[in-house]
């Protein structure tokens, strides 16, 4: 994601990139409400892509953060 999209995301800016994430979450919600598996699959991918774009913009390594919180500490109760 960083190699392919970081420069474009920087030009778009943090707020606009966040707005795209929110829009994709709405599309995912709609797909889930309609029980549309094909659309859910696409929207989960879109949500993940925009989330990773945001993380790149603010300098967060999502993989490292996930491992630190959910692997090293274990799952929440």
Gaussian input, Z-matrix of N, CA and C with variables (Angstrom, degrees):
# hf/3-21g

backbone

0 1
 N
 C     1     B1
 C     2     B2     1     A1
 N     3     B3     2     A2     1     D1
 C     4     B4     3     A3     2     D2
 C     5     B5     4     A4     3     D3
 N     6     B6     5     A5     4     D4
 C     7     B7     6     A6     5     D5
 C     8     B8     7     A7     6     D6
 N     9     B9     8     A8     7     D7
 C    10    B10     9     A9     8     D8
 C    11    B11    10    A10     9     D9
 N    12    B12    11    A11    10    D10
 C    13    B13    12    A12    11    D11
 C    14    B14    13    A13    12    D12
 N    15    B15    14    A14    13    D13
 C    16    B16    15    A15    14    D14
 C    17    B17    16    A16    15    D15
 N    18    B18    17    A17    16    D16
 C    19    B19    18    A18    17    D17
 C    20    B20    19    A19    18    D18
 N    21    B21    20    A20    19    D19
 C    22    B22    21    A21    20    D20
 C    23    B23    22    A22    21    D21
 N    24    B24    23    A23    22    D22
 C    25    B25    24    A24    23    D23
 C    26    B26    25    A25    24    D24
 N    27    B27    26    A26    25    D25
 C    28    B28    27    A27    26    D26
 C    29    B29    28    A28    27    D27
 N    30    B30    29    A29    28    D28
 C    31    B31    30    A30    29    D29
 C    32    B32    31    A31    30    D30
 N    33    B33    32    A32    31    D31
 C    34    B34    33    A33    32    D32
 C    35    B35    34    A34    33    D33
 N    36    B36    35    A35    34    D34
 C    37    B37    36    A36    35    D35
 C    38    B38    37    A37    36    D36
 N    39    B39    38    A38    37    D37
 C    40    B40    39    A39    38    D38
 C    41    B41    40    A40    39    D39
 N    42    B42    41    A41    40    D40
 C    43    B43    42    A42    41    D41
 C    44    B44    43    A43    42    D42
 N    45    B45    44    A44    43    D43
 C    46    B46    45    A45    44    D44
 C    47    B47    46    A46    45    D45
 N    48    B48    47    A47    46    D46
 C    49    B49    48    A48    47    D47
 C    50    B50    49    A49    48    D48
 N    51    B51    50    A50    49    D49
 C    52    B52    51    A51    50    D50
 C    53    B53    52    A52    51    D51
 N    54    B54    53    A53    52    D52
 C    55    B55    54    A54    53    D53
 C    56    B56    55    A55    54    D54
 N    57    B57    56    A56    55    D55
 C    58    B58    57    A57    56    D56
 C    59    B59    58    A58    57    D57
 N    60    B60    59    A59    58    D58
 C    61    B61    60    A60    59    D59
 C    62    B62    61    A61    60    D60
 N    63    B63    62    A62    61    D61
 C    64    B64    63    A63    62    D62
 C    65    B65    64    A64    63    D63
 N    66    B66    65    A65    64    D64
 C    67    B67    66    A66    65    D65
 C    68    B68    67    A67    66    D66
 N    69    B69    68    A68    67    D67
 C    70    B70    69    A69    68    D68
 C    71    B71    70    A70    69    D69
 N    72    B72    71    A71    70    D70
 C    73    B73    72    A72    71    D71
 C    74    B74    73    A73    72    D72
 N    75    B75    74    A74    73    D73
 C    76    B76    75    A75    74    D74
 C    77    B77    76    A76    75    D75
 N    78    B78    77    A77    76    D76
 C    79    B79    78    A78    77    D77
 C    80    B80    79    A79    78    D78
 N    81    B81    80    A80    79    D79
 C    82    B82    81    A81    80    D80
 C    83    B83    82    A82    81    D81
 N    84    B84    83    A83    82    D82
 C    85    B85    84    A84    83    D83
 C    86    B86    85    A85    84    D84
 N    87    B87    86    A86    85    D85
 C    88    B88    87    A87    86    D86
 C    89    B89    88    A88    87    D87
 N    90    B90    89    A89    88    D88
 C    91    B91    90    A90    89    D89
 C    92    B92    91    A91    90    D90
 N    93    B93    92    A92    91    D91
 C    94    B94    93    A93    92    D92
 C    95    B95    94    A94    93    D93
 N    96    B96    95    A95    94    D94
 C    97    B97    96    A96    95    D95
 C    98    B98    97    A97    96    D96
 N    99    B99    98    A98    97    D97
 C   100   B100    99    A99    98    D98
 C   101   B101   100   A100    99    D99
 N   102   B102   101   A101   100   D100
 C   103   B103   102   A102   101   D101
 C   104   B104   103   A103   102   D102
 N   105   B105   104   A104   103   D103
 C   106   B106   105   A105   104   D104
 C   107   B107   106   A106   105   D105
 N   108   B108   107   A107   106   D106
 C   109   B109   108   A108   107   D107
 C   110   B110   109   A109   108   D108
 N   111   B111   110   A110   109   D109
 C   112   B112   111   A111   110   D110
 C   113   B113   112   A112   111   D111
 N   114   B114   113   A113   112   D112
 C   115   B115   114   A114   113   D113
 C   116   B116   115   A115   114   D114
 N   117   B117   116   A116   115   D115
 C   118   B118   117   A117   116   D116
 C   119   B119   118   A118   117   D117
 N   120   B120   119   A119   118   D118
 C   121   B121   120   A120   119   D119
 C   122   B122   121   A121   120   D120
 N   123   B123   122   A122   121   D121
 C   124   B124   123   A123   122   D122
 C   125   B125   124   A124   123   D123
 N   126   B126   125   A125   124   D124
 C   127   B127   126   A126   125   D125
 C   128   B128   127   A127   126   D126
 N   129   B129   128   A128   127   D127
 C   130   B130   129   A129   128   D128
 C   131   B131   130   A130   129   D129
 N   132   B132   131   A131   130   D130
 C   133   B133   132   A132   131   D131
 C   134   B134   133   A133   132   D132
 N   135   B135   134   A134   133   D133
 C   136   B136   135   A135   134   D134
 C   137   B137   136   A136   135   D135
 N   138   B138   137   A137   136   D136
 C   139   B139   138   A138   137   D137
 C   140   B140   139   A139   138   D138
 N   141   B141   140   A140   139   D139
 C   142   B142   141   A141   140   D140
 C   143   B143   142   A142   141   D141
 N   144   B144   143   A143   142   D142
 C   145   B145   144   A144   143   D143
 C   146   B146   145   A145   144   D144
 N   147   B147   146   A146   145   D145
 C   148   B148   147   A147   146   D146
 C   149   B149   148   A148   147   D147
 N   150   B150   149   A149   148   D148
 C   151   B151   150   A150   149   D149
 C   152   B152   151   A151   150   D150
 N   153   B153   152   A152   151   D151
 C   154   B154   153   A153   152   D152
 C   155   B155   154   A154   153   D153
 N   156   B156   155   A155   154   D154
 C   157   B157   156   A156   155   D155
 C   158   B158   157   A157   156   D156
 N   159   B159   158   A158   157   D157
 C   160   B160   159   A159   158   D158
 C   161   B161   160   A160   159   D159
 N   162   B162   161   A161   160   D160
 C   163   B163   162   A162   161   D161
 C   164   B164   163   A163   162   D162
 N   165   B165   164   A164   163   D163
 C   166   B166   165   A165   164   D164
 C   167   B167   166   A166   165   D165
 N   168   B168   167   A167   166   D166
 C   169   B169   168   A168   167   D167
 C   170   B170   169   A169   168   D168
 N   171   B171   170   A170   169   D169
 C   172   B172   171   A171   170   D170
 C   173   B173   172   A172   171   D171
 N   174   B174   173   A173   172   D172
 C   175   B175   174   A174   173   D173
 C   176   B176   175   A175   174   D174
 N   177   B177   176   A176   175   D175
 C   178   B178   177   A177   176   D176
 C   179   B179   178   A178   177   D177
 N   180   B180   179   A179   178   D178
 C   181   B181   180   A180   179   D179
 C   182   B182   181   A181   180   D180
 N   183   B183   182   A182   181   D181
 C   184   B184   183   A183   182   D182
 C   185   B185   184   A184   183   D183
 N   186   B186   185   A185   184   D184
 C   187   B187   186   A186   185   D185
 C   188   B188   187   A187   186   D186
 N   189   B189   188   A188   187   D187
 C   190   B190   189   A189   188   D188
 C   191   B191   190   A190   189   D189
 N   192   B192   191   A191   190   D190
 C   193   B193   192   A192   191   D191
 C   194   B194   193   A193   192   D192
 N   195   B195   194   A194   193   D193
 C   196   B196   195   A195   194   D194
 C   197   B197   196   A196   195   D195
 N   198   B198   197   A197   196   D196
 C   199   B199   198   A198   197   D197
 C   200   B200   199   A199   198   D198
 N   201   B201   200   A200   199   D199
 C   202   B202   201   A201   200   D200
 C   203   B203   202   A202   201   D201
 N   204   B204   203   A203   202   D202
 C   205   B205   204   A204   203   D203
 C   206   B206   205   A205   204   D204
 N   207   B207   206   A206   205   D205
 C   208   B208   207   A207   206   D206
 C   209   B209   208   A208   207   D207
 N   210   B210   209   A209   208   D208
 C   211   B211   210   A210   209   D209
 C   212   B212   211   A211   210   D210
 N   213   B213   212   A212   211   D211
 C   214   B214   213   A213   212   D212
 C   215   B215   214   A214   213   D213
 N   216   B216   215   A215   214   D214
 C   217   B217   216   A216   215   D215
 C   218   B218   217   A217   216   D216
 N   219   B219   218   A218   217   D217
 C   220   B220   219   A219   218   D218
 C   221   B221   220   A220   219   D219
 N   222   B222   221   A221   220   D220
 C   223   B223   222   A222   221   D221
 C   224   B224   223   A223   222   D222
 N   225   B225   224   A224   223   D223
 C   226   B226   225   A225   224   D224
 C   227   B227   226   A226   225   D225
 N   228   B228   227   A227   226   D226
 C   229   B229   228   A228   227   D227
 C   230   B230   229   A229   228   D228

   B1=1.4431
   B2=1.5321
   B3=1.3216
   B4=1.4590
   B5=1.5235
   B6=1.3338
   B7=1.4668
   B8=1.5214
   B9=1.3039
   B10=1.4622
   B11=1.5284
   B12=1.3283
   B13=1.4645
   B14=1.5230
   B15=1.3213
   B16=1.4621
   B17=1.5231
   B18=1.3124
   B19=1.4696
   B20=1.5246
   B21=1.3246
   B22=1.4649
   B23=1.5281
   B24=1.3349
   B25=1.4681
   B26=1.5241
   B27=1.3230
   B28=1.4697
   B29=1.5229
   B30=1.3307
   B31=1.4715
   B32=1.5274
   B33=1.3334
   B34=1.4625
   B35=1.5238
   B36=1.3224
   B37=1.4600
   B38=1.5186
   B39=1.3085
   B40=1.4629
   B41=1.5228
   B42=1.3270
   B43=1.4579
   B44=1.5309
   B45=1.3291
   B46=1.4696
   B47=1.5308
   B48=1.3163
   B49=1.4584
   B50=1.5250
   B51=1.3298
   B52=1.4615
   B53=1.5300
   B54=1.3176
   B55=1.4609
   B56=1.5284
   B57=1.3197
   B58=1.4709
   B59=1.5277
   B60=1.3428
   B61=1.4636
   B62=1.5227
   B63=1.3159
   B64=1.4619
   B65=1.5252
   B66=1.3239
   B67=1.4620
   B68=1.5265
   B69=1.3249
   B70=1.4702
   B71=1.5266
   B72=1.3211
   B73=1.4687
   B74=1.5275
   B75=1.3169
   B76=1.4658
   B77=1.5198
   B78=1.3268
   B79=1.4606
   B80=1.5267
   B81=1.3327
   B82=1.4581
   B83=1.5247
   B84=1.3149
   B85=1.4707
   B86=1.5188
   B87=1.3131
   B88=1.4617
   B89=1.5271
   B90=1.3220
   B91=1.4699
   B92=1.5284
   B93=1.3253
   B94=1.4678
   B95=1.5210
   B96=1.3267
   B97=1.4655
   B98=1.5226
   B99=1.3273
   B100=1.4631
   B101=1.5237
   B102=1.3377
   B103=1.4616
   B104=1.5337
   B105=1.3311
   B106=1.4505
   B107=1.5285
   B108=1.3116
   B109=1.4554
   B110=1.5226
   B111=1.3160
   B112=1.4659
   B113=1.5284
   B114=1.3185
   B115=1.4631
   B116=1.5231
   B117=1.3333
   B118=1.4632
   B119=1.5211
   B120=1.3168
   B121=1.4624
   B122=1.5306
   B123=1.3210
   B124=1.4629
   B125=1.5260
   B126=1.3174
   B127=1.4601
   B128=1.5229
   B129=1.3411
   B130=1.4665
   B131=1.5248
   B132=1.3296
   B133=1.4711
   B134=1.5231
   B135=1.3301
   B136=1.4626
   B137=1.5234
   B138=1.3260
   B139=1.4660
   B140=1.5232
   B141=1.3219
   B142=1.4599
   B143=1.5289
   B144=1.3222
   B145=1.4649
   B146=1.5257
   B147=1.3357
   B148=1.4610
   B149=1.5236
   B150=1.3228
   B151=1.4581
   B152=1.5232
   B153=1.3316
   B154=1.4588
   B155=1.5235
   B156=1.3256
   B157=1.4605
   B158=1.5215
   B159=1.3206
   B160=1.4689
   B161=1.5245
   B162=1.3148
   B163=1.4624
   B164=1.5247
   B165=1.3163
   B166=1.4582
   B167=1.5138
   B168=1.3215
   B169=1.4673
   B170=1.5250
   B171=1.3269
   B172=1.4709
   B173=1.5314
   B174=1.3368
   B175=1.4627
   B176=1.5151
   B177=1.3183
   B178=1.4662
   B179=1.5159
   B180=1.3284
   B181=1.4635
   B182=1.5296
   B183=1.3199
   B184=1.4621
   B185=1.5245
   B186=1.3050
   B187=1.4691
   B188=1.5310
   B189=1.3300
   B190=1.4601
   B191=1.5249
   B192=1.3326
   B193=1.4663
   B194=1.5243
   B195=1.3420
   B196=1.4620
   B197=1.5293
   B198=1.3273
   B199=1.4740
   B200=1.5134
   B201=1.3144
   B202=1.4690
   B203=1.5228
   B204=1.3178
   B205=1.4620
   B206=1.5223
   B207=1.3380
   B208=1.4652
   B209=1.5198
   B210=1.3149
   B211=1.4636
   B212=1.5266
   B213=1.3314
   B214=1.4542
   B215=1.5202
   B216=1.3293
   B217=1.4688
   B218=1.5188
   B219=1.3119
   B220=1.4466
   B221=1.5098
   B222=1.3237
   B223=1.4638
   B224=1.5166
   B225=1.3322
   B226=1.4743
   B227=1.5245
   B228=1.3330
   B229=1.4767
   B230=1.5178
   A1=110.45
   A2=115.62
   A3=118.82
   A4=110.83
   A5=116.18
   A6=119.83
   A7=111.68
   A8=116.55
   A9=120.74
   A10=113.53
   A11=117.74
   A12=118.81
   A13=117.11
   A14=119.69
   A15=119.76
   A16=112.90
   A17=118.21
   A18=119.22
   A19=111.34
   A20=117.32
   A21=120.67
   A22=110.34
   A23=116.12
   A24=119.84
   A25=110.83
   A26=117.82
   A27=120.69
   A28=111.03
   A29=115.82
   A30=118.94
   A31=111.07
   A32=116.89
   A33=121.64
   A34=109.92
   A35=116.66
   A36=122.18
   A37=112.86
   A38=114.17
   A39=121.55
   A40=112.41
   A41=117.18
   A42=120.07
   A43=111.51
   A44=117.30
   A45=120.21
   A46=110.89
   A47=116.82
   A48=119.96
   A49=110.22
   A50=116.76
   A51=120.70
   A52=110.63
   A53=116.37
   A54=120.60
   A55=111.19
   A56=116.56
   A57=119.79
   A58=111.05
   A59=117.40
   A60=120.68
   A61=110.08
   A62=116.80
   A63=120.92
   A64=110.07
   A65=117.61
   A66=120.66
   A67=111.03
   A68=116.04
   A69=119.43
   A70=111.61
   A71=117.44
   A72=120.18
   A73=109.32
   A74=116.97
   A75=120.83
   A76=111.75
   A77=116.75
   A78=120.03
   A79=111.19
   A80=117.04
   A81=120.55
   A82=110.23
   A83=116.90
   A84=120.62
   A85=110.23
   A86=116.84
   A87=120.98
   A88=111.36
   A89=116.61
   A90=120.65
   A91=110.86
   A92=116.24
   A93=119.78
   A94=110.44
   A95=117.14
   A96=120.30
   A97=111.68
   A98=116.17
   A99=121.16
   A100=112.93
   A101=115.82
   A102=121.58
   A103=111.43
   A104=115.86
   A105=123.54
   A106=109.00
   A107=116.44
   A108=122.17
   A109=112.56
   A110=117.68
   A111=120.64
   A112=110.51
   A113=116.71
   A114=120.37
   A115=111.66
   A116=117.27
   A117=119.90
   A118=110.10
   A119=116.48
   A120=120.64
   A121=110.36
   A122=116.75
   A123=121.04
   A124=111.65
   A125=116.69
   A126=120.09
   A127=112.25
   A128=117.77
   A129=119.12
   A130=109.62
   A131=116.83
   A132=120.57
   A133=110.41
   A134=117.21
   A135=120.48
   A136=111.50
   A137=117.30
   A138=120.85
   A139=109.87
   A140=116.47
   A141=119.91
   A142=111.00
   A143=117.18
   A144=120.65
   A145=111.32
   A146=117.24
   A147=119.67
   A148=111.54
   A149=118.15
   A150=121.17
   A151=110.51
   A152=115.99
   A153=119.97
   A154=111.31
   A155=117.38
   A156=120.47
   A157=110.83
   A158=116.73
   A159=120.47
   A160=111.26
   A161=115.88
   A162=119.96
   A163=110.69
   A164=117.16
   A165=120.50
   A166=111.60
   A167=116.91
   A168=120.52
   A169=112.73
   A170=116.92
   A171=119.49
   A172=112.62
   A173=116.26
   A174=120.34
   A175=115.83
   A176=117.27
   A177=121.19
   A178=109.62
   A179=116.52
   A180=122.25
   A181=106.45
   A182=116.76
   A183=121.71
   A184=111.52
   A185=117.19
   A186=119.64
   A187=110.39
   A188=116.80
   A189=120.51
   A190=111.06
   A191=116.73
   A192=120.44
   A193=111.15
   A194=116.73
   A195=120.96
   A196=110.60
   A197=116.25
   A198=120.23
   A199=110.40
   A200=116.85
   A201=121.11
   A202=111.35
   A203=116.51
   A204=119.29
   A205=113.74
   A206=117.93
   A207=119.98
   A208=115.08
   A209=117.81
   A210=119.34
   A211=109.85
   A212=115.99
   A213=119.09
   A214=112.46
   A215=117.46
   A216=120.93
   A217=112.05
   A218=117.18
   A219=120.72
   A220=110.86
   A221=116.05
   A222=119.70
   A223=111.76
   A224=116.14
   A225=119.02
   A226=110.65
   A227=116.30
   A228=118.71
   A229=112.82
   D1=-43.63
   D2=-177.38
   D3=-62.08
   D4=-47.22
   D5=-179.30
   D6=-61.85
   D7=-42.62
   D8=-173.51
   D9=-80.15
   D10=-33.33
   D11=-167.17
   D12=-127.18
   D13=-8.32
   D14=-172.17
   D15=-58.68
   D16=-45.83
   D17=-178.51
   D18=-63.91
   D19=-42.04
   D20=177.69
   D21=-63.73
   D22=-41.17
   D23=178.85
   D24=-64.37
   D25=-39.81
   D26=177.80
   D27=-61.38
   D28=-42.42
   D29=178.96
   D30=-64.49
   D31=-37.33
   D32=-179.92
   D33=-69.78
   D34=-39.99
   D35=179.59
   D36=97.07
   D37=162.10
   D38=-175.74
   D39=-64.02
   D40=-48.69
   D41=-176.07
   D42=-62.69
   D43=-45.72
   D44=-179.27
   D45=-66.16
   D46=-37.02
   D47=178.12
   D48=-66.24
   D49=-40.78
   D50=176.12
   D51=-61.70
   D52=-39.86
   D53=178.66
   D54=-60.36
   D55=-40.94
   D56=176.46
   D57=-61.83
   D58=-40.82
   D59=177.87
   D60=-59.45
   D61=-46.81
   D62=-178.97
   D63=-61.25
   D64=-41.59
   D65=178.13
   D66=-60.92
   D67=-42.96
   D68=179.93
   D69=-66.81
   D70=-34.74
   D71=176.14
   D72=-63.60
   D73=-39.63
   D74=176.01
   D75=-61.97
   D76=-41.69
   D77=177.95
   D78=-66.25
   D79=-36.38
   D80=175.78
   D81=-64.44
   D82=-43.67
   D83=178.78
   D84=-59.36
   D85=-43.55
   D86=179.11
   D87=-62.08
   D88=-43.91
   D89=178.21
   D90=-62.04
   D91=-39.44
   D92=179.63
   D93=-68.15
   D94=-42.19
   D95=178.93
   D96=-62.07
   D97=-31.78
   D98=179.12
   D99=-90.84
   D100=1.91
   D101=-179.37
   D102=51.52
   D103=41.20
   D104=-177.74
   D105=-97.19
   D106=93.46
   D107=-174.07
   D108=-59.28
   D109=-42.89
   D110=-179.70
   D111=-61.44
   D112=-45.94
   D113=178.56
   D114=-67.17
   D115=-37.62
   D116=178.10
   D117=-59.84
   D118=-43.73
   D119=-179.92
   D120=-58.68
   D121=-46.85
   D122=179.63
   D123=-64.71
   D124=-41.78
   D125=-176.63
   D126=-72.56
   D127=-35.13
   D128=173.72
   D129=-59.51
   D130=-42.16
   D131=178.50
   D132=-63.24
   D133=-42.71
   D134=179.43
   D135=-64.04
   D136=-44.25
   D137=179.51
   D138=-60.64
   D139=-44.49
   D140=179.62
   D141=-62.60
   D142=-42.89
   D143=-179.63
   D144=-61.24
   D145=-46.74
   D146=-179.22
   D147=-69.24
   D148=-34.07
   D149=176.13
   D150=-62.86
   D151=-44.36
   D152=178.48
   D153=-65.45
   D154=-36.84
   D155=176.46
   D156=-60.78
   D157=-44.34
   D158=177.84
   D159=-61.79
   D160=-45.20
   D161=179.60
   D162=-59.53
   D163=-41.95
   D164=177.69
   D165=-61.63
   D166=-40.28
   D167=-179.41
   D168=-62.91
   D169=-33.05
   D170=-178.47
   D171=-102.23
   D172=6.15
   D173=174.51
   D174=77.37
   D175=29.48
   D176=178.49
   D177=-101.94
   D178=129.02
   D179=173.96
   D180=-87.93
   D181=102.35
   D182=-173.91
   D183=-63.11
   D184=-40.03
   D185=179.97
   D186=-61.37
   D187=-46.19
   D188=179.15
   D189=-64.22
   D190=-42.37
   D191=179.65
   D192=-63.32
   D193=-41.03
   D194=179.77
   D195=-64.23
   D196=-46.71
   D197=179.63
   D198=-61.22
   D199=-44.84
   D200=179.98
   D201=-59.07
   D202=-43.45
   D203=-175.47
   D204=-83.20
   D205=-41.11
   D206=-170.38
   D207=-106.56
   D208=-18.29
   D209=179.47
   D210=-101.22
   D211=-52.50
   D212=-177.35
   D213=-69.69
   D214=-40.88
   D215=179.94
   D216=-86.44
   D217=-19.11
   D218=-176.59
   D219=88.45
   D220=165.93
   D221=-177.77
   D222=-66.48
   D223=150.93
   D224=176.89
   D225=-65.14
   D226=157.00
   D227=-178.82
   D228=-63.95

